[in-house]
Amino acid sequence: MSKFSNLINTSEVPVLVDFYADWCQPCHMIAPSIRSIKGKMGDKLKVVKVNSDKNQQAMAKYKVKSIPTLILFHKGKILWRNAGVLPEFEIEKVLNKYIAK
């Protein structure tokens, strides 16, 4: 099992996966929001960035057709996903439904 698969299947806290590419302008736009959310959530959330150009298998497995795509996993189950840029407060609102207080 890959390190990525192990993390999304066994993490005690939800894992937010950010599928991105270095050349993707919307990915650069959402990056500060992701960093801010990670700072606010602390140990209640893991954040993993997955470079779409280097991880075609993961892109195919999770049917990621466009970037940025955010997928929230917990114990291998997809809790939420979104393709495209969302405002930070929208992402936080969704995450707060799944993050232990």
C-alpha positions in Angstrom: 0.0 0.0 0.0 1.4 3.4 -0.9 2.0 6.1 1.7 -0.9 8.1 0.2 -3.4 5.2 0.3 -2.2 4.3 3.8 -2.8 7.9 5.0 -6.3 8.3 3.6 -7.4 4.9 4.7 -6.0 4.9 8.3 -5.9 8.5 9.5 -7.8 9.1 12.7 -8.7 12.6 11.5 -10.1 13.6 8.1 -7.6 14.2 5.3 -8.1 17.0 2.8 -6.4 16.2 -0.5 -5.6 19.0 -2.8 -5.1 17.8 -6.4 -3.1 20.6 -8.1 -0.5 21.3 -10.8 2.3 23.8 -10.8 1.1 25.4 -14.0 -2.5 25.7 -12.8 -3.4 29.4 -12.0 -6.6 28.5 -10.1 -4.5 26.1 -8.0 -2.2 29.0 -7.0 -5.3 31.1 -6.2 -6.7 28.4 -3.7 -3.3 27.6 -2.1 -3.3 30.4 0.5 -6.9 29.4 1.6 -5.8 25.8 2.0 -2.7 26.9 4.1 -5.0 29.2 6.2 -7.5 26.4 6.8 -4.7 24.0 7.8 -3.5 26.6 10.3 -7.0 27.1 11.8 -7.8 23.4 12.0 -4.5 22.2 13.4 -4.4 18.6 14.4 -8.1 18.1 13.6 -7.3 17.9 9.8 -4.5 16.6 7.7 -3.8 18.3 4.4 -2.1 16.6 1.5 -1.1 18.2 -1.8 -1.0 15.8 -4.8 0.7 17.0 -8.0 -1.6 15.8 -10.8 1.2 15.6 -13.3 3.2 13.2 -11.2 0.3 11.1 -9.8 -1.8 10.0 -12.8 -2.8 6.8 -11.0 -4.4 8.7 -8.1 -6.1 11.1 -10.6 -7.6 8.1 -12.4 -8.6 6.2 -9.3 -10.5 9.2 -7.8 -11.8 10.3 -11.2 -10.2 13.8 -10.9 -11.0 15.4 -14.3 -10.1 19.0 -13.5 -7.9 20.9 -11.1 -7.9 22.2 -8.5 -10.0 19.4 -7.0 -10.4 19.0 -3.2 -11.4 15.6 -1.8 -12.0 15.1 1.9 -11.4 11.5 3.1 -11.9 9.8 6.4 -10.9 6.2 6.9 -10.9 5.6 3.1 -14.4 7.1 2.5 -14.9 10.2 0.5 -16.9 12.7 2.6 -16.9 15.6 0.2 -15.3 16.7 -3.1 -15.2 19.9 -5.1 -13.6 20.8 -8.4 -12.7 24.4 -8.9 -11.9 27.4 -6.7 -14.1 28.1 -3.7 -13.8 31.0 -1.2 -12.0 30.0 2.0 -15.2 30.5 4.1 -17.1 28.0 1.9 -14.4 25.4 2.3 -14.3 25.9 6.0 -18.1 25.7 6.3 -18.0 22.3 4.7 -15.0 21.0 6.7 -16.6 22.1 9.9 -19.4 19.6 9.3 -16.9 16.8 9.4 -14.2 18.0 11.8 -14.4 17.0 15.5 -14.8 20.1 17.6 
